[in-house]
Amino acid sequence: MPQITERSIWVRVLALTIDLLLTAIAFVTAFSLRTEIRAIYFFGSAQSVQDYYNILAIIIPIWWFLLNVQKVHLFNRATPLSREFGIAARTVVIGTVMLFAVTYVIRFDLPPRSTIALFVLLNIFLLCVNRVFIRNLKEFLRREGGYTKKALIIGAGDKAKRFLEQASEHGDWAFDVVGFIDFDKARIGKKIFGSEIIGTPDDLLDILHRFPVQEVVFAVSTSKISDCTDMLALCEQEGVRAVILSDFFSSLVAHVQTEIQYDQPVLIYSSVRHKEWQLLVKRLFDLLFSGIMLLLLTPLLIVIAILIKLHDGGPVFYRWKVVGQNKENFTGYKFRTMVVDADKKKEELMAMNEMAGVAFKMKHDPRITPVGRLLRKFSLDELPQLWSVFKGDMSIVGPRPPLESELPKFDSWHRRKLSVKPGLTCLWQISGRSTITDFDEWIRLDLAYIDNWTLWLDFKILAKTIPAVLLGRGAQ
């Protein structure tokens, strides 16, 4: 990626600083308005805003963290202003939820709900105003020419064109193209995106002397990388920054990361999008959510266990071998919803399997008990899996956990779902649950989740799962 200018970095710092300042102003204003109104209409004494400086000391770090996580200061020119407004609003809402959680844990008294509501509205409005201000500031700086770098592009093929198309859409990637270098001398003089092909690799030294090049971008195919060694050496000799696009095998993998390992720069090609801090937050949520739910639902779990035992005297739990992340097996637990010898009777019913592919699904499965049918309708049979989540074998949100017996029947592309922890709910749960009758479609939904995973996606899936379960939609 082209080097971000120093001015660009300062604009980001300015934007973040203004956002935090406006957040503080919104809180102080909301609190002051409420205390003044109470003093006028209820003859009470107006509280000093200093009483809530301790709350503001909690708000600022939370907002700083969220504003950085949401990357609200990248200001992509291709992003509609309405979307930036939405991101700002989402940041405030999530921050408010975190504020409630933190103050509850440390036993701080929050201002009244009316004050918090006014703060949220003011904060969203002021952050949106700042989005407009910063966007206009960046456009002004861009017109003045202080927000761009002069770049020479090595390569004039499809890779260079794709790079320029992407770069033109991102404000922080804005730069002026001095020209292109192509390996074919016959193409000299041709124009790409308004800039000429001005030479071949043999002309690089002369071009660096004749033009004010600040950055050389190598946008060449994999087969040409070995031909760039001398040009890289020239860039180093001339003190010009060189950037090599790393998507050599982008058609084969989903994500590319750069790291330093043993003092050596390395490229990591991975089919899974993951950031350590996000996985940590996900695990902390799983731990807290599952622990709290297990405690709160203990009476219900006991009642369900008694009902199952009273019905036929068989085991309360169904134990099944599950294939977890990275093909590590573990024992999963569900409330038993079928007759005791259900697994033995499965072979007799295989001809009536309604699921195309590996899994077995049958709408009117005769093995399901009356109690089991009720449990399945509202997914109550899944509750013991909260223990697997608490232990770390599963997650609240994640791909459907596959049976050990299903794995040998997987196609090769199915196995990518094993790169993450299985979960209690995912896209398949909110897209029809048991009404999905194609196993490949089930897998595609799981892979779509993996490829697009974010903490926000987990939150949306969980929010949509609750009504789907409570209303029994798609259950069998």
N, C-alpha and C positions, 0 to 999 in steps of 0.2 A: 504494500500500500504506500502511496506517496507520502512523504514526510508531512506531518501536520505543522503548519507554521506556528511560530511563537505567538503571533497575534491570535491565532485560533485558540491556543491553549488559554490565553488570557481572557478571551471571550467566554470560554467555558467556566473559568474560575469566577468571572464577574457574574455570569448567569446564576451559578450555584449560590454565590454570596447574596445576590439580590433575592433569590427564592427564600433563603433562610431568614433574611431580614424581613421580608414581606410576611413570612409565617409568624414571626415574633410580633409584628405589627398587628396582624389579624387576631392573634390571641389576646394581646393587650387591649385592643379596641373592643373585642367582644366582651371581655370581662368588665371593662370600664363602663360600657353602655349599660350592661345589666345592673351593675351596682348603683349607677346614677339613677336609673329608672326606679329601682327599689327605694332609693332615698327620697325621691320625689313623691311617689304614689303610695308608699307604705310607711313613710315617716321613719325609715330605718337609717342607720348610719352607713354611708358608702364605704365599703371595704377598700383597703389599699390594694393595688395590684401587686404589691410586694408579697402579699400573702400567697401568691401563686407563682412566684419566681421559681420555686422548686419544681412545679409542673412544667414550666417553660424549659427548665434545664433537662427535662426528660424528652420533651417534644423535639428540640433541636437535633440531638444525636439520631433520633429515630428518623426524622425527615432527611437528614444528611445521608443516612444509610439508604433509604428508599429512593431518593432522587438519584443517587449514584447507581443503584441496582437497576432502576428503570431506564437508565441511560437517557434521561430527559434532556441532557445538555449536548447531545450529539447534533441535534437540529438538522436532520436530514432534509434537504430541500425537496426531495421527492415525497416526503410525508405531508399529507394535508394538514392544514392548521387545525381542523376539527379533530383529527387523531391526536395531535399534540395536546389539545384541550382535554381529550378523554384520558390520556396518560397522566396529565396533571391531576385530574379529578380522582382517578384511581389511586394515585399516590397518597392523596389526602385521606381518602376513605380507609385504605389499608393502614395508614399511619395512625388513624384514630382508633381502629380496632386494636392495634398493637399498644397504643397508649392506655386503653382500658385494661388490657391484659397485664401490662407492666405495673400500673398503679394498683391493680388488685393484688398482685403477688407481693409487692412491697408495702401494701396497706397505706397508700397515699389517698387522701381525699380529693376527688376531682371536683371542679366547679359544677354547678347545676347543669342538667342536660340542655336547657335552653341556651346556656352560654356556649357549651360545646357545639351545639347545632349552628349557632351564629358564627362561631369560629370556623367551622368546616366550610360554610357558604362563603364567608369572606376570604378564606385562604384559597379556595378554588378560583374565585374571581380574580384575586391578585396574581396568582400563578399564571392564569391565562393571559392577563395583561402583560406579564413579563415575557411570555412566549412571543407575543406580537412585537414587543420592544426589541428583543434580542434578534428576532428574524429580520427586522428592518435594519438593525445595526449591522448585521452580517452582510446584508445586501449592499449597504453603504460602503463597508470596507472592501467588499469584492469589486465594486465599481471603481474604488480608489486604487485598486491593484495591490493593496497590502495584504491580501488574504490568499494569495496564490503563490505557487512556485513554478519556475520555468523548468520544464522537463523534456528530456530527449527519450523517445521511445525506441527501443531495439526490437524490431519485428514489426511487420505491417500486415499480418494475417488476421485470421478470425479471433485469435486470442487477444491481440491488441485492440481489435474493434470492441470485443466484449468488455474489456477493461475500461475503455474510454466511455462506453455507454453507462457503465456502473459509476465511473468517476464523475461523470457529468450530473448524476442524480444526487450526489452527496456533497453537501456544502463543505465539509472538512476535507474533501478530496479535491477541491477545486484547484486547478493549476493550468498554466499556459503551456501548450505543446510547442516547443521550438521546432520540432520536425521528427521525422522517422528515419531509422536506418533499416534497410532491407538487404537480404542476402543476394537478391537478384538485381544486378546493375541496370538491367533494362527497365526497371520500374522507377528509376530516379526521375523526379519531376511530377509524378502522379500525386494526387491529393487524397487524404483520408481525414474526414471530419474537419475539413478546412485547412489542414496543415500538410506540407509537402514531404515526400520522401527525399531526403537531402543527401543521401550517400549510402555507402556500404560499410561493412565492418572495417575495411582498410582506411576509411576516411574519418574514423572516430576521433583520433588525436587532433586532426585539423579542425573538426567541428567543435570540439571542446575548447579550442583556442579562439575560434571565431565567434562563438555564441555564448551568452551568459547562462550556461546550463548549471542548474543547481542540483539536479537529480537525473539519474539515468535509470529508466525502468526497462527491465528485460522481460518482454512479453513474447517469449518464443516457445515453440513446441518442444516436447521432450527430446526429440531427435537432434535439436539444435543446441541443447544446453552445453554439450562438450565443445562446441565451437565458440563459446562465449568466454573461455578462460582468459585469453589474451585481452579481451575488452574489459573484463573485470579488473585485471591487473592495471590497465591504463587508468581506469576510474580511481583506483587506489593511489596510483602515482600522481594523478592530477588533483587528488583531494576532493573528488566529487562523489557524493553519496550514490550508491548503487542499490537497486531494489530488484529482487528476482521474484516473480509471481510463483507461488508454490503449488498451484493446483495442477500438478503434472498428471495426476491420476484421478481427477475430479469425477470422472464418469464411473469410477469403481467404488468410491467411498462417499460417505455423507459429510464428514467434517475433518478439517485439517487444523492441527495445533502445532505451535512452535514452542520448543522448550530447550533449556540448556541442561544436558546430562553429561557428567564427568568433564565439564568445561568444553563440551562440544555442542554446537547448535544442531538440533535434530528436528525433523518433521514427523509428527505423529498422525497417522491416518486412522480414523476411528469411525465406525458406523453408528456410534452413540454420541449424542450431544450431552455432555455433562461438565459441570463446574463443581469443584470440591465444596465450595461454600453453599451452593444450592442443594447438593446432596446432604450436607450436614443439616441444613434447615429442614429438609424433607424428613430426615431421620428423627430429628428432635420433635417435629410435629407428630410423626407416627408414634413415637414413644409416649408423648403426652396424651394424644387423643385416645390411643388404645388403652392406656392405663386408666384414664378417667372413665372411659366407657365401660371397662370391665368392672370398675367399682360401682358405678351408677346402675348398671344393668344386672348386678348380682341377684337381686330378688327375681327378676324376670328369668334369668338363666336357671335358677332353682326350680321355678314353676314349670318351665319347659321340660327340664330333666324329669320331674315327677310325672308329667303327662305322658312322656315317652315310655317311662318305666311302667306306668299303670296300664298302658294300652296292651302291651304284649310281653312285658317282663324281660325284654331283650336289652342289649347294651344301649346306653344313652348316647354315646358318641360313635361316629363312623370314622375310623382311622384310614387314611389313604396316603400312599406314597406320591409325593409331589416332587417335580423337577424344578429346582430353584435357579437363582442367578448363577451363571457360569456352570450350569449342569450339576450343581450340588444338590443332592437329594435331601429331603427332610420329611418328617411325618406331619401331615396336616390333620386337623380335627374339625368335624362338623357335627351338628346334631343329626342323629340317624333319622332319616325320613322314609326309609324303605323297610321292607321285611328283612328279617335277620339273614336269610340266605339269598339276598338280592344279587350278589356277584355270581353265584352259581346259575341263577336263572337268566342272566344277561345273554348268554350264548343262545338260548332258546328264542330270544326276542330280536336278535341282530337283523333278521330279515325285515323287521318293521322299523329299522332305524330311519329317522326323518332328517338326519344331519348328513349332508354330503361331505364325505371326507373321513377324518380320523376319529372325531368325537362321536359319542352315542347320545342321541336325544330322541325322546318319544313323548308326544304330547299327552297321551293318556296311558302312561306307564302303569301297568297293573301292580308293580312292585311297591308303589308309593302308598303309604298308610294314610288314613284320614287325618291323623295329627300331622304327618309329614306334608300333606298337601297344603294345610294351613300355614305351616312354617315356611314352605317354599314360596308361597304366594307373596309373602312379605319379607322374604330373604332372612328370616329369623334363624334358619339352619346354618347360616354363615357366621353367626356371632362368635362361636368358639375360635374362629380364625383370628379374632383380635389377639388371642394369645400368641399366634405365630407372628403377628405384626409386632407385638411387644418384645418378643425374643429377637426380632431382626431378620427372620426368614422371609417375611413378606412386608408389603407396604400397604397403606390404606388405598392408594391409587396406583395401579400398575396392570400389566397384561394378565389375562386369564391364566391361572396356574395350571400347567399341563400335568397329566398323570404320567407316572413312570412308564406305564404300559403303552402310552400314546407315542412316546419319543421315537421308538424305532420306525414308526410309520410316517414321521415327519419328512416332508420334502426339504431339500437343503435350504431353501429360502425361508422356511418356517422357523429355523433354528435361531435366527437373529433375535427373536423375542426373548431368548434365554440370556441376553446380554444385560438385562435389568431385573430387578426383583419383581416377582408376580404380586398382584394386588387383589383387594376385595372388590374393587370397582374400576372401570375404565370406560373407554368409548363404547365397547360392546354392551356395557350395562345400560347406557343411556340411549343406545341406538336400537333398542328392541329386545334386549336380553335374549330370552329363549326363542323369540320369533325369528332369529337369524338361523337359517337352515343350511348355510354354506360355510364349511369350516375354513375355506380359503378367505372368505369375507371376514370371518372372525380374526384370522391372522392379519389381514390387511389393516383392520382397525387397530390391532395391537401395534403394528409397525408404524402406523400413522401417529400413534401416541408417542412412540419412541423417537421418531424423527422430529416431532414438533414439541417435545417436552419442555415445559417451563413450570415454575411454581404456580404461576397464574392459571395455567391449563389444569393443574391438579385441583385448584380451588374451584374452577368452573365445573369440572366433572363431578366433584363432591357435592356442589350446590344443586346440580341437576339430578344426581343420584337419589337424593332424599325424597323428592316428590315421586320419582319413578318407583321407588320401593314402597312408600306409604300407600300409593294408589294401586300397587300391584301390577303396574304396566309391563306387559311382555313376559310375565311369570308363567310357569307351568307347574 
